């Protein structure tokens, strides 16, 4: 009787997956701690599922109530946590996400480990991405190179337009994240030919195999809450250059195509980065029968400090930014499609003062339009070189050569004559 009373709760769970679960061998784990053992395994009559009976430790009584979830873990290797190799060798285990209440049995188990568990000591945020890349469950979440969380799962959006990635941050690290944090994928090999850090950038092996996410956080921002949504950027450059929530939108229009201009490209004001390209759209102008490209940019007011104690009214930065641009445009400010390295580097937008520029103004609209001048691209340079070569080709070079030869021969003959020598001596 005493032995029976010392035993913990008995629970039977039905799983649709089969394989590896053994009586008196497979254990039940909660956060890595063994809390029970498998007593019996029975195959269903349909042969497509198993019933697993587990005996828990006595202290688990009161923690196996309605909502408790069970799954089979340790069936695959996570390269983000190489200790999973041990589980692969020793066999699978039963994972558990307990809920308080009287023990409920029998129950239906999950096909895989749940993304979100009952962990009140932390926050789970949702990262939106167009491509999943190599990010997978168990991938690390880094802050300044230090692991502060992990990826708990991922799911494709119903319309197939992107993915949701679930990242968990424990409570002790919540001070490192706020509503303005930026997240980016950092588990892929990056190649950069230009910019501040050119070269090939290779992440750590675990991050390369299972993916990794890194975040940076500005000093100001609101506290995050469960299931708050953030965009997941492709790389650190895209994350840091993405428009702030206070950024002011403007429109540019140029004749011809985008010439390689991409979303996320920098916008420079007299050489200083003040914004980013947010949209690039080429279309055919049926009225004038030419190709045109519409470009949307976002200017960050915090990147353009004001002097004499003036500050940006971030509740409505558009009014101040429009006033600033009207004044600069009146004094020759124009937008131009340029390259970071002339002719070769990635395309960007520059805002520069042009001496002698014809009168222009900030064109009203939603968003307003900044006047743009056509840039001299490599195609224009090639055309100019071809024109020069054509002019050279059309010159009567053989005739010019014959005339030069005749002239030099006459000069040589004249210099050898006695009269010329006598004249030079008399001078």
C-alpha angles and dihedrals in degrees: 000000000000090000091053093049090051092058120097130229121306117221132180118206127188117217127189091208121077132203146077100022110127130182115246089009111061115077133208115234135195114189090338094310119116108238101164149356136237111253102179142006123200129184116225123242089250089055091225102100143029135222113220121196115203132190112210131204113265094250090064090071108114092027100077099072132133112317096031109142130209132192141165111254137180095048094120139035121253110204088199086066112031090187085081086078087074091056091049091055097042093043135248126313136203113256121205137199102195128210126192121256142071114326113274120206143204102030138166116250127221125255091229141006110292118250095223120040133184096274111139091177096082148018132260116211127192118232117201117211135170091214128032095210113179096324113129141163111298095026112145126252111217134200113189089340094308121114111241102159146348144239110261099188149315138231136189117240113252093249093048093240095125148322141275116219120194117216123187122208118188118232095253090063099043091102087068094063134058140162092282097052118130122218127197140172109259103168098087134084110260127204119197122178096176139026131058097317111034119182141061115313116201119187125216115290096252090050091047093052102041101021128244139222126213128195135197124195131203118221096251125058144105125273115268125239134205115293093010109161125234131173116247110221125210095239144349094272092054091047096049094044097045113117117269119236088256093054116127118225125228136174130230128187124198133177115247130014131324092261092216099318108154136196108268094034113144126260112214127199108202088332098315119109110243104158150342142255109258102178138017121189127171119198141165115253103221092190097056096022096233138115116255133182124214113208126190119200134181120215118206110219092202089065091060106061118205122224135221094041095302117144135193116258095225091188086070111007092157094079094052094043092050090051091049093050094046090057095045093045090051087057096049107280110155136169120238137182105238143158131247087226111028112262094346112049128085116285123259140165120255127195108202139161108250117202113230094010113163116254115283140158143203103277114227117239145106096305104013117243124238114211113251132203123211114255128223103247130186091265090059091049092049090050090051092049090048091051091052091048090049091054090049090048091052093053115103092245097166092052091046089051092051091050092050091049092051092047094050091047091053091048091051091049091049093049091054096052118109091231092058092049092048090050092051091050091052093053 
